[in-house]
Amino acid sequence: MTTSRENGSTGGGTAAAPRTLAEELRGRPDDALGDLLRARPDLLSPVPGDLTQLATRAATRASVVRALDRLDRFALQVAEALAVAPDPCPYGTLAALMNGDRPDDPRVAAELPRAVATLREAALVWGGEDRLRLVRTVRELLAPSPGHPSPTGLGPAVIEVTAGMSPGRIQQIIATAGLPATHDPVTAVAALTSLFEDRERMAALLSDAPAESLAVLGRLQWGPPYGTVTATPAPHLRWLLDRGLLLTVTPGSVVLPREVALHLRAGLAHRTPEPVAPSLEPVTEHSVQVVDAAAAGQAFTALTTVEELLADWETAGPLVLRAGGLSVRDLRRAASHLDTTETAAAFWAELAYAAGLLASDGGVDERYAPTPAYDDWLQLPAERRWQHLVTAWLAMTRTAGLAGEKDAKGRMLSVLGPDLDRSPAPEVRRRVLTLLAGLPAGASVTEETLLTRLRWERPPRAAAPDAPEDTRSRLARWALAEAELLGVTNRGALSAPGRALLDAPEKAPGLLAPLLPEPLDHVLLQADLTAVAPGPLRRPLAQALGVLADIESKGGATVYRFTPESVRRALDAGRTAADLHAFLAAHSRTPVPQPLAYLVDDMARRHGRLRVGAASSYLRCDDEAVLGELLADRRSAPLRLRRLAGTVLAAQVEPDALLEGLRAMGYAPAAESAEGDVLISRADAHRTPPRTAPAPVPDGPPVPDATLLGAAVRAVRAGDLAATAERKPVAAPATAAGGLPRTTSADTLATVQAAVLTGAAVWIGYVNAEGAASQRVIAPIRVEGGFVTAYDHTADEVRTYPLHRITGVAELADDVV
C-alpha cells in the first residue's frame, strides 16, 4: 500500500511547513516513525490507531516527562532555551541563545543540529528550521513561572509580567525609561520590550545606574530572578523599579524580566552551555595482568562468601519479618559470620536472592533458606557459578544500598524486604561498565569523573542545594562498589572477564577459568593448635575442617583454630579419634603437632563417658566417681540432679538443656537413644520448596524489537490512511456514536457488494465486540452469510467482519489507494 504523503517533508525541507505535530509525523518516513517509537516505547501501549492519536499521546504529561528524563544535558539545555524563546523560534534565534553575543563556539555550532534532531526525533520539537516549536506540554514544564523557575534561571518576559499591571503604571515606567508615551498598554509594553532587547540603548540606560542597582541586577541575572522589596524600597531599588528593570509580581515581590537578564548575560540562555560530554580523564594505568589476577581472586572470594552465607542459613536460617525482610539483628549476625560489613552482607544476601539461590520457605515460622537451585549451583565449575551470579547482578533491580534507610512513610527498608527495587539500576550498572570498557585495558578513572559523565548523559532533575544525591548517581556509586566485590573490576579498571560480560557473555567463564586460584587439598598444622590454609581449599576439605576447627581469621590465608569445643563438635558428628588422626595426617603438609594429637585423644576419651537420655532426662556413666563429682559440683544445682542408681542420675530438665549445662561445666556428654546407642548430632540441611528468581521490575515499557516496530508503524500508517482518506460524498450522512458517519444496512450491503464486483477499496466505520470504534480501508473479496471477507489495508491482512458491526461505508477517491 502506498500513499501520496509517504515521502513528504520532515518539517525542515522545502515542502509546506506542518501546522501540527500530527502533520509533521505524517510527513516522516517509516524509519523515522520507528525511531520515535523506539525512543519512546510508552507510546506503543496500546498501538495508536493513527498519527493523530500518536501525536496526542506524545504530548501527554507523563510521556513527556519520561522523554525529557532521557535527554542528555545539551539536548535538555536546547529544549530549555526554546522554552524561553519566541514561539515559533527560528533556528538562528536559538543559536544566538546558545552562543550569546560572543563568537560562535565551534562545539555549540557542531552539536546544536544534533540536539535539535534529537528533540525532533523524540517528538518534543516540530516545525521547520524557521519555525521551531516545542510541544505545548514541554513548554509548560520548562517555561519559567513563580512556582517553577526555569532551569535557565530566566524569569518571565515583560509582556507576561505586565499582563495585570495598570495602564497608568506602564506609562510611568516607559516615561522614566526615556520612551515616548503611547495610546494603549499593548504598544507601551512592546516599546519597553524593544528597549530591553536593544543592546546599545540598554547599555546607555544602565550607564547611568547607581552601582548598588547594578549589584542587584548582577545577583539576579543568573537566577533565581525573583526578589523581595519593602513597601518603601531603597533608592537604588526604586531606580530599577521606576524604569521597569525590576517589575512587581505581587506586593513585596519583584522579578527581573527575561529581556533584561538576557542583556546582562550577553544573550546567553545558560551560564555554561555543555555541548560535549565530559571526557573520562585523567586516566590511571594499571598492569593488565595484575588487574585480571586480583579481580579473579576477588571473584573466587565472592563465590566462597555466598557459599558461607547459605551454608550458615541452611541449618538455622533467619526468621522473615512480619512485614518482610531480614531483621537488623540477623543482618549483624550474618556480617559477623562473614567477617564483613553490614552493607556488604546486605549485598550478598540480595544477590543470592536475585540469583534464585535464596528464598523464604513459606512455613508457619517463615525462615530464609537456600533453594534447590543452590544445590545445582554448587555442582557447577567455579567460573560458571561466577557467571550465574554476575548475570543476575547485571539484571537485578534489587538495591541493597537502600537497606537501613526510610521510605516516604518513615518505615525502615529491610534487606530482602519490599520496596528495595529501583528500575533504573540495571541500565545504570551496564552504562557504568560500558564507560569503563571504553578505556584502555587496565585503565581506570576516578569515581567522580564517571559520575560527572553520567550526570551529563542523564541530567538529574533540579533539586534544592541541600537535597540528597540524585538516584542515578547513588546507583552508579553502588554499582562500582559491587563490581569490585564481584571481581568484575579491580582498582577501578574493568577486568577481561568483566569486559566480556558486555560484548560476549558466553566467553566470560572461559577467560576467568585460567585466572582462578587452584583449590588446595592441604593445610599447614601449627604447634599452637592452629592450621593455616595458604589458599582456597577444596570444598570437601573446607567443610570437614569447618566442623573440626573454628575459623580465626580470613584473608590471603585462612587460619583455623582447634579447641576442645570444636573437636567435641566433630566427635558429636560421628567422627572417631582414629578418623580425626587419619584426616589430619592426610591433609597436612607438616607433621601433626603433639599438642593437637593429645587434644583429640583427650576429648575422644572423655566424649560419651556421660550419656544423656530422655526420661524427663537422665544421666548415665560407668564411672560412679564421675557422677559423685558431678553431684558435689555446685554448678549442677540448676539441673536438679538426683541419683537413681550407682551409674545413673535423673535430671529435672530436658535432654537438650542437660547437654548444654554439662558442656558449660567442661564435660563432654553424648546423647543416647532409647536403645543406648550414641546419637550423632548432625544438623539437617534445610531447603525451600522450588522457587523462581524474582523478576526485575522494568523501567517503563520494554524497547520493542524490529518486528514489533515494523508492525506498529504499518498499523499506524494504515489507520491514518483510513482516518484521512478522501471519500466520495454521500447524501446527508447521519452520524453514529464516536463521530463515525452512518449508512443504512441496505446502503452498506449494496456498497460492499459493488466493491466486490469492481475490486475497489472502500472506507468503513467499524465497532468491535468490546465497543471500540475504528476506521478502516478494506478491499472486499466476498459477501455471504452476513459477513464480508476483505483485505484490510489497516491490518495488512485478510479479515472477516460482521456486517451489523459496520456503522458506515463510503467509496474512496480514485487516487487514494
Disulfide bonds with the S-S distance in Angstrom:
none
